[in-house]
Amino acid sequence: MAKRYFGTDGIRGAANGPKMTPELAMKVGQAAGTLFLDGPTKHRVLIGKDTRLSGYMLEQALTAGFTSVGMDVVQVGPMPTPAVAMLTREMRADLGVMLSASHNPFHDNGIKLFGPDGYKLTDDQEEAIEALIDGDCLRVEGERIGRARRIDDARGRYIHAVKSSVPDGVRLDGLKVVLDCAHGAAYRVGPEALWELGAELTTIGASPDGTNINAGVGSTHPEALARKVVEVGADIGLALDGDADRLIVVDETGRVVDGDQIMALIMRQQQVEGTLKGGALVTTVMSNIALERYLQGLGLGMIRTPVGDRHVLEAMRARGCNVGGEQSGHIILADHSTTGDGLLAALQILTVLVSTGQTASEALNSFTPWPQLLKNVRQEPRVLESAGVKAAIAAAEKALEGRGRLLVRKSGTEPLIRVMAEGQDEALVAETVEAVCAAVAKAA
């Protein structure tokens, strides 16, 4: 059944727009609270957010919804998405909520929900919440209304958790690191964690004002980080996104490194240490075929899923794998986290650099990617059913047959059609992508 509100990663849209309104947020609070109320005991929900201006509005609306059905609310303020997942489980909450639109600009916002185990909700749970949003939720009598409070030690709890992933005795002394926090949720926890481990730190994107999240900085705009790394002569640059669940790296030469190379490094290191589980990496259809061939050379497999870290995690749990992620920088390390965690992944890379003495350019250059091109066209998903688009896709697939692959999909978070091709012939890759994009743009 098609969902009305939830996409691939929660509910997302323009804040105060037709979808992401305080009225909807309050209904989500009532609906999710109703679904997770179970028995006479007192129930608790934890709410975190990134640094968007609209977070204040939506946080209060959600709080009103949850308390109206009898749930107590714990607000932790600006915190990374993986911190909310971790704290939900650690504090024995019934539900966790993260207010963020991830890498989108500040005028968007979203609602991500986590169950008591710290994992994102299932499709069935999201559909049940949607039914309650569109129906009636029973508000409690006055004496049973929930309470709301803020806690001050959430930041320290998360920092301790991510630092615990670093082996005892490992310090980052002498390592020059530039950290780009995207003016987002990790603007305090990221620098504090690296400083506590001894890194010689330079930060950018760490001055949020409510409207500058992801603006020219962060994992989707690594150019500023690359310039700063070269300028200060750093050993490595680390770029998080607005809610810090993804990571893109810049090596000491200013070269941008995506999630495929990060996953290759972590897989190789865990194989050497004997900590790898499942014998395979779980990633999405977007990952480069050269990564797959590299892993085959190590005697390891690669399992592809649809785009979205939730799909990756579902396959990881089903196959017993402890490493997964996406080319875009969502890295899931199941031994330490229940969702993608940019800061956690960064610490694994820094640990390798310290323990091996390798430079970032050496450690993060496991394979040579096949030429790959991704373009977005702003169109509604229904254009994929048009005859012209179908014909263009078929022609492109025939041109790439045996020499590459084509992937055309709708975005789960924006009204975009994403067109990606890869192959050994760069000119052919560009030609096929342009042809399909032109057909999508023309479609009515």
N, C-alpha and C positions, 0 to 999 in steps of 0.2 A: 504494500500500500504506500503510495506517495505521501510524504510528510509535508505538512503545510508550513511548519515553522523551522524545524531542524534541517540543517544541511550536513555536510561531511564533518564539520567540527563545531557542533552546537548551533545556536541561533545567532545570526549576524545580519547587520544592516546599518543604514545611516541612522545615527542617534537622533531621536526626535523626528525621524522620518516616518514613512507609512508603516514600517514594521517594528523597528526597535524603539518602542515608546515606553514611558514609565508605566502606562496602563498594562502593557503586555508583560513587563517585568514583574509587576505585582501579581498578575495572573499566573506567571511561571512559578513564582514563589508559593502561591496557594496550591497550585497543581502538584508541583514536585513535593512540597511539604505533605500534602494529603497522601501521595503515593508512598512516601517513606515513613509515615506514621504507622507504628506497628506495636500495639499493646499499650498498657497504661503508663509505662515509664516515660520520663521526661526525654524529649528528643532535641537534638542539636544539629544545626547547620553552620558550616564555616564559609564565610564569604571573603574572597580576595579580589583584587582588581589591579589593572595597570594604571598608567598615569594620565589617561584621557580625562578631559574636563567632564565629559558626560558620565564618568564613573560615579561621581557624587550622586547624581540624580538617580541612576539605576540601582546603586547600592541601597539607597533609602527605600526605593520602591520595592525591591526584592525583600528587604527587611520587613516592610509593612505586610507583604503577602505571607511570608513565613510565620511571623508572629500572630497573624490573624487566624491561622489554623492551629496554633498551639505549639509552634516550634521555637526554641531558644536560638538566638543568632549570635555567633562570634565573628566579629569583623577584624581582619588582620591588616587592612590597608593595602598599599602597593606591594605586591609580592609576585614572583614568577609563577606561572601556571604549575610547574612541577612542585613548587613549594606548597601550593594549595592541595594538590593531590596527596603529598606526603603528610601534611598536617591533618588532613581529613582522617586519614587512617590512624595517625599517632594519637590524636585527641579523641578517638572513638566517636567521631561525629557520624550521623546517619547519612549526611550528604555534604558535598563540597561544591562551591560555585566560584568560578573565575569569570570576572567581567573583563573581556578583552576582545579586540578584533585582530590580535596577533600582529602581522606585518602590515595591515591596512593603515591608511592615514587616520588622523585623529578624529575626523568627523564620523567615522564608523565605530561601532562597538558591538559586542557580542556577549553571549551567555554560554559558558561551558559548564557542564555538570559532571560531577564525580560521585560514584557510589561509596559506601562505607569502606570498601577495600582499596580505595584510591584509584580505581580504574574508571575510565569514561563509561557512560551508560550504554546499554545495549539498544539496538533498534526497537525491541519490544518495549523497553522502559520509556524510550522517547515517544513512541506511539501512544503509550498509556498516558503520558503527561499531556500530549496534544489533545487527547480525548477529554481530559479534565479541564484544559484551558478553554475548550469550546463548550464545556458543560458547566455544571455548578459544583463549587467546592464548599463544603460545610464549614462555616466559621464557628469558632468555639465561643462559649460563654465568657463573660468578662473576666472571671477569676482564673480562667485557663489560658488567657492570652500569653504568648511567649515574651521573654525578655531579650534585650540586645545589649551587648557590651563589646568593647575593644580589648584586645590583649597586646601587650607591649613586647613580649619575648619571642614572637613568631620569627623575626628575622634571625635571631641567634640560633633558634632551633634548626632552621634550614641550613644556615652556614655550617653548623656542626655536622649535619647529615652529609652534605656534599664533600666536606673535608674528610669524612670518615672513609670515603672511597679511595683516598690516596694512601698507599702503603705506609706503615709506621716508619718513621725516620726519613722519609722523603721530604725535602724542602726545595723551594724554588729560588733560593738565594743566588744572586748573580744573573738570573734570567730576566732580560728586559722584555716586558710585555706591554702592548697597547691593547686596552680593552674598550670596545665600543658598546655602550649599553643602550643605544637607540633611543635615548631619553625615555626609557621605558621602565618596566617593572623591576629590573635588576640593577637600577642605578645606585642602590646602596649595597645590596648583598653581594653583587659581583666584585666591586673593588675591595670590600672588606674581606671576602674569602681569600682573594689572591694576596692581599697585603699580609694577612695572618700567616700565609704559607711562605712568605719571604720574598715574593716577586718584586722586582724593581718596576714599578707600575706607572704607566701614563694612561689617563682615561680621556675619552671623548664621548659625546652623547650621554652625559651624566648630569644634565641640568634641565629636567623636565619642567615645562610651564603649563601643561594641560593641552597644548595645541601643537607641540613640536615632535611628538612621538613618531619615530620612523622617518622624519623629514630630512632627507639627504644623508641619513646615517643608518647604521644597523645592517643586518644581514642581507637586506634587499638593496642596499646602497653602499657596498664595501669600498667605493672609490676613496672616500674621505679617510677610511682606515688605512688603505694602501699608501696614501700620501704621508700620513703620520708615521707609519712604520719606517718608511724610507727616511723621512726627515729626522727622526730621533735615533736612527740606527738600531731599532729594536730587533730582537730575535724572532718575534712572532706577533701577529695581531689577531685578536679574537673579536668577532662581531656577533652579538646577540640580536634577536628581534624584539618587538615591543613587549611580548610576554615571556621572553627568555626561554622558550622551549625549542629554539633552533639555534644552530651555530654555523657560521661561515668563517674560514680562517684565511689570513694573509701571511705568506711566508716572509722571510727576511729580505727577499728581493722585491717584494711588492706584488707577487703573483697571488691571485685569488684562488682559493682551494675550496671546492664544494664538498657536499656530504658524501659523495662516492669515495673520494680519496680518504676522508676521515674514517669512514666505515672500513676501508681496506686496511688502514693502519691499526685500528682497534682489533679487527679480526686476526691479523697477523700476530699482534702482541698477545692476545688471549690464547691463541694456538700455542705460542712459544711457552707461555706460563702454565698451560694445561688447565685453564679456567673456562675455555670455550665449551658451550653446551649445544647439542643439536646438530653439530657438524655442518651448519649452513648459516648464511646471512639471510635475513628476511628484509626485502626492500620492495620498491614499487616498480611499476612498468616504466617509470621515468629514468631509472638508473641506466648508466651507460653499459653497453654490451662488453666493453673492454674490462669493466669491473668483474663481470661474470667469468670472463676468460682468465683473469688474474686469479680469482678464487679457485677455479678448476685446477690451475697450476699448483695450488697449495693443497689439493685434495679435498677442497671444501665445496659445498653446494651453494646455490643461490635460489631463493624462493621469491617469486614476484607476486605482488598483490595490487589491487586497485590503489589509486592515489589516496592518501590519507593515513595519518599515523595510527588511527584507530584500527584500520584494516591490517596494518603491519603488526600491531600488538596482538590482535586476535590470532593471526597466523603464528606468531612467536609462541603464544601460549598453547596453541594446538600442537605445534611441532616440537615443543620443548627447547626452543632456541633462546639464547640470552642476549643476542646482539641483533638489532634491526634498525631501520631508519629510512630516510628519504634523501634523495640527491639535494633537496632544498635545505638540508641541515637539521631536520628532526632526527636525533640520534637517541634510540631507546636502549638503555643498558638495564636489562631486567633484574640483574642481581642487586641493583641499587635504587631503581625507580620504576614507577608504574606508567610513565608517560615520557615523551621526549623532554630532554633536559640539556639546554645549551651549556650551562656552567659545568655540569657534571661531565659532559663530553670534553669540554676544554681541559679540565683537570687531568683526564686520561691522556690527552695529547701531551700536556706539559710534563707529566710523569715520564712518558717515553723519552722526551728530549733530555730530561735530567739523567735518566737511568742509562741511556745508550750513548749520550754525547753527540747524537746526530743533530744537524741543523734542521729547521722546519722544512726547508726545500728538499732535503734528503729523505726525511721521514714521511713526507706527504706527497710522494711522487712514485707511487707503487706501479702505475701503469700509464700508458699514453691513451687518453680517451679518443674514441672515434669522433669525428666531427658531428656535432649535434646542434640543432637549431630549434628554439622554441619561440613562438610568437603568439600573442593574444589578440583576439578580435572582439570588440565589444558588441555582442549580439546575444539575443535570448536563445536558450537551448533548443527551441523548436525549429530553428533554421537547419539543424542537423538532419531533419526529416525531408528537406526539400530535395527535389530531383537533381538540381544543379550541384548542390553540395555533395550528394551521394556519388554523382558521376565524377566529380573532381577527386574525391577520396579514392575511388576505384582506380582512376588513371594514375594517381600518385603511387598507390600500392603496387600497381603493375610495373611502374618505372623502377621502383626500389626492390622488386622481387629478387631475392638472392644476393642483394648488395646492401641491404639496410632494412629499416622498418619505419613505419609511420604510426603515429598515435594522435587521434583527434578526440577530445573529450570536453565536456562542459565543466566549468569551475563549480565547485560545491559551495563557494562563499561569495561569488560575484557574478554579474551577468556577462560572463566572458566565455568564449570558445578558445580553448588552448590547442594549438597545432604544433606538434613536435615531430621531427624526423631526424634520423641518424644513419650514417653510412660511411663508407671509406672514401666516397667521392663527394667532397665538400660542395662542389658546384651543383651536383645533382640534388643534394640535400636542400640547398637553398632554393633551387628551382621548384621542387615539389612543395615545400612549405609555402612559398609565395603563391603558387597556383591554388592551393587549398584555401589559403587566407583570402585571396581575391574572391573565390566563389562564396565563402562565408559572408564576406562583407557585402556582396551583391544580393544575397538572399533576402527575401522580404519576410 
